[in-house]
Amino acid sequence: MTAVMASIARDLLSPLLLVLVALETATGDPMVNVSGKIILGVATASSSEFLGIPYATHERWGKPVDMLLADLAGDTLNATAFGPCCPQPAAVYAPNQREACLNLNVFTPHPLPVSIAPVLVFIHGGGGTTGCSAQSLPPLYNGTNLLSRSTEPVVVVTINYRLSVLASLYLEGAIADNLQSRDQISALRWVRANIASFGGKRACACVC
């Protein structure tokens, strides 16, 4: 009977236990254990930031291939700086542009809420030709800005996806995919698989 009750309690408490996997390093910076992979982040006054996490790989004009955190080398992932932006005109304030740009950022309340929080996935604009989750002048898409103004706990995710000719080129018989949408869907699959470890409720996600 005791074993049965323990099993029931474990099932009921599992969402809360997922929140408690977030720890802090000796310097006070946050870290999260996601399926055995330690992700190191950065603490701000109102958030914990986990930046530049790769969610997929791709060849040029190829479909995105979902990336598992377990596929990354090493036991830890240093997620303390934004990943590269996708290539776009140089006039746009988007630093560090590279084709290998399929990465995302997770912003959680700091300290973490005592229960799992809804998730806001923000897909940047730009007409499919410009934009970046790390756009710097001003920091338009920084999730910490949203969290600092939020009256309720929420987990914010921002993503990068391929732009312009690298995403939308059509060549009959060779390239006929909407790669922007495929990239975004791949990022959403990552969120569904991993966001609970950051204190997010994957069944309560809003895409905007």
Helices and strands as residue ranges (DSSP letters): H 2-19, E 22-24, E 30-34, E 37-40, E 42-43, E 47-54, E 56-57, E 65-66, G 69-71, E 76-78, E 103-109, E 117-123, H 143-149, E 155-159, H 165-168, H 179-194, G 195-198, E 200-207
